[in-house]
Amino acid sequence: MTEHNGEEPVEVPVETQTQTTGGMRRPLGRLDPGWATLVAAALALIGTLVTVLYQRGSSDDTKAKTVAVESTVGTTSGATTSPSTTPETTAASTSTTSTSVLPAAPTVSLLSTLPADQREAVNAVSVQLLAAANKLPLIVHDEFANNDYAWPQSSETFDGVKCSWTLAAGSFDTAINSANGPGFCRQGLSKIASDFVLTVEEHLRDESNSEIGLLFRVTDFGHYAVVYNPQTQTMWISVVGPDGESQILAPTFVGEINRSGSNQLTLLALGPSMLVSVNGALVVLISNETRFTAAGTILIREQLNEPNEDEVLSLTRFELRGG
């Protein structure tokens, strides 16, 4: 169990967006619908974060989170999944009650769709959100000087895909060899979290056509995945459940993704709301994503898209806060 540090919750200030002219602040003109959606999503995250901070000393994982967000049309589609190269990693999780009622589509708000001045204002709000989230209890802070957190070190082979995980000096490395075609490896700690902020920094040794993924809230019932490809500078977000995989965010160009060198990704997941930033820049806000909110594990995923290739994904920072 994670120990709570007893800190008081931090109030997250949000200013009405304005422009400065000659030292005077004046309201902006009419805001476009994209901005309004982002504001709603940000306010939902703020409300949920405040609730989590106040309730973090409680052991009741089923307390409701107060979130009010207007639903809009989300993007869902079928997706092809690759065979797993490692045994499914799960943790004890809260049982769910099945229902035949389909959930409302999540609200997906991309920062890139806004004008520059509005992007700046939303980014400022996201900085405040992440600063407040960093008051959540620390679960893991690892820069891999040693193996204090007992990262699994092993190897597996499945259908021509070989995976191995080793702790090197300053990194946790996932090495993959794919003989026959696309294949992936995934691994992680046994720590579980439901409401959390996670920051990872990682890079590919050979900068191949590979996908880097974070799987979170992984349980027997399903999980979420944030995946990006440095070579194509694209990102997508999906949910995997009993009926397969569907997309929440379709593949989208994200110019903040570095094609070479390291990338830092921050994921804030609070109840049905999520925020993703890349290299310090907010990319997307998601609200009303209610399919999986129970605590689960977090896994690092690497996929090769070409046959007869080798690649190594080096994780150099892993910081997890929450509960």
ZIRA-V480301 format. One line per field, one symbol per residue. psi: psi as a letter, one per 20 degrees, with the letter a starting at -180 (. if undefined). burial: I if it has 16 or more other C-alpha atoms within 10 Angstrom, else O. A space follows every 10 residues. Layout:
# ZIRA-V480301
psi: ???
burial: ???
This chain:
# ZIRA-V480301
psi: qppqijqqqp poqpqpprqp okiqpqqrap qrhgghghgg gghggggggg gghhjhiqjo ijpqpopopp prprpqrqqp qqqqiqqpor rprpqqpqqi ppqqqqpoop hiiqqghhgg ghhgghgggh ghhjiqppgp opjkhalhjl ppoaqqpolj ppqqpqoaoj qopopppohi aqqrqqrari qqqgorpppq pqqpgjlrnq ppqoprloai harqpoqqoh gilqqqprpp ahjbpqpgoq pppoiipphq aqpppppooo cjqqppqpli ppgqpprknj hoirqrrpqp ppppiqrlqq qppooipopp qb.
burial: OOOOOOOOII OIOIOOOOOO OOOOOOOOOO OOOIIOIIII IIIIIIIIII IIIOOIOOOO OOOOIOIOIO IOOIOIOOOO OOOOIIOOII IOIOOOOOOO OOOOIIIIII IIOIOOOIII IIIOIIOIII OIIIIIIIII OIIIOOOOOO IIOOIOOOOI IIIIIIIOOO IIIIIIIIIO OIIIIIIIOI IIIIIIIIII IIIIIOIIII IIIIIIIIII IIIIIIIIII OIIIIIIIII IOOOIIIIII IIOIOIIIIO OIIIIIIIII IIIIIIIIOO IIIIIIIIIO IIIIIIIIII IIIIOIOOII IIIIIIIIII III
